[in-house]
Each structure stands twice: as C-alpha cells, then as structure tokens.
Amino acid sequence: KEAMTAPAAAQFALKYDTPLVPIFVERLQGPKFHIVIYPPLEIKKTGNQEQDVLRIMEQVNETLEQWIRKHPGQWLWLHNRWK
C-alpha cells in the first residue's frame, strides 16, 4: 500500500553532504536496550534532486521495513501513514 514518506532526511543529506546512518534501539527486559547502528546509506548526487531524494528515501524505507519485519513487537507509529 502506498504511503507518504517525509523527504527531509534525504534533502538535508544532499544539501549538507552528510551521511544518513540508520540506528535502531531494541528494548530488552527491564531497563536494558540494544542499539543497532547500520552502515551509512549510499548517497549519490546525480544532479536530479527529485530522483536522488526518491532513491535515498527508498533505502530508508527498505531499512525500516527490514527492522520491522525482524522485530515487529518493537515498532510503534504515532500517526496514520496510510490515509
């Protein structure tokens, strides 16, 4: 199902030449957590801003999807993304 994804992370990464590093926090028992830091996403500037943002956000969503599928009980979303 299609859903809107805010493109700000990709836009900032392209504008300021900064890496996007996916980080997830997994809640363990009690006050314990496990932090997972992935390698930076691949960010290439092709000169086509719209396509570059789309490609980066696809990577963001793919990474998020992998994490959610692996740890569905850890996922919490606070608004209706699928309006």
C-alpha positions as CSV (number, residue, x, y, z in Angstrom):
1,K,0.0,0.0,0.0
2,E,1.4,3.4,-0.9
3,A,2.2,5.8,1.9
4,M,3.7,9.3,2.2
5,T,7.3,9.5,3.5
6,A,8.6,12.8,4.6
7,P,11.7,13.5,2.5
8,A,13.5,15.9,4.9
9,A,16.3,13.4,5.8
10,A,17.3,12.9,2.2
11,Q,17.0,16.6,1.4
12,F,19.3,17.5,4.3
13,A,21.8,14.8,3.5
14,L,22.0,16.0,-0.1
15,K,22.1,19.7,0.8
16,Y,24.8,19.4,3.5
17,D,26.7,16.4,2.2
18,T,26.1,14.4,5.4
19,P,25.7,10.6,5.8
20,L,22.4,9.0,6.8
21,V,23.2,6.4,9.4
22,P,20.2,4.1,10.4
23,I,20.1,3.5,14.1
24,F,17.5,1.3,15.9
25,V,17.0,0.8,19.6
26,E,15.7,-2.6,20.7
27,R,14.0,-2.8,24.1
28,L,15.2,-5.8,26.1
29,Q,13.9,-6.8,29.5
30,G,13.5,-4.1,32.1
31,P,15.7,-1.0,31.7
32,K,18.0,-2.7,29.1
33,F,18.3,-1.8,25.5
34,H,20.3,-3.0,22.5
35,I,21.4,-0.3,20.0
36,V,22.0,-1.3,16.4
37,I,24.0,1.0,14.1
38,Y,23.9,0.2,10.4
39,P,26.4,1.4,7.9
40,P,25.6,4.8,6.3
41,L,23.2,4.7,3.4
42,E,24.6,5.2,-0.1
43,I,24.0,8.8,-1.1
44,K,24.9,9.7,-4.7
45,K,24.2,13.1,-6.3
46,T,23.2,12.7,-9.9
47,G,22.0,16.3,-10.4
48,N,18.4,15.2,-10.4
49,Q,17.3,16.3,-6.9
50,E,13.9,14.7,-7.1
51,Q,15.2,11.3,-8.2
52,D,18.1,11.4,-5.7
53,V,15.6,12.1,-2.8
54,L,13.4,9.3,-4.0
55,R,16.3,6.8,-4.2
56,I,17.5,7.7,-0.7
57,M,14.1,7.5,0.8
58,E,13.6,4.1,-0.8
59,Q,16.7,3.0,1.1
60,V,15.4,4.5,4.3
61,N,12.1,2.7,3.9
62,E,13.7,-0.6,3.0
63,T,16.0,-0.5,6.0
64,L,13.0,0.4,8.3
65,E,10.9,-2.4,6.7
66,Q,13.7,-5.0,7.4
67,W,13.9,-3.9,11.0
68,I,10.2,-4.0,11.5
69,R,9.9,-7.5,9.9
70,K,12.7,-8.8,12.2
71,H,11.3,-7.1,15.3
72,P,7.6,-6.4,14.8
73,G,6.9,-6.0,18.5
74,Q,9.4,-3.1,18.7
75,W,7.6,-1.0,16.1
76,L,5.4,2.0,17.2
77,W,3.9,4.5,14.9
78,L,2.0,7.5,16.2
79,H,0.0,8.7,13.2
80,N,-1.9,7.2,10.3
81,R,0.6,7.0,7.5
82,W,-1.9,5.2,5.2
83,K,-4.6,7.8,4.8
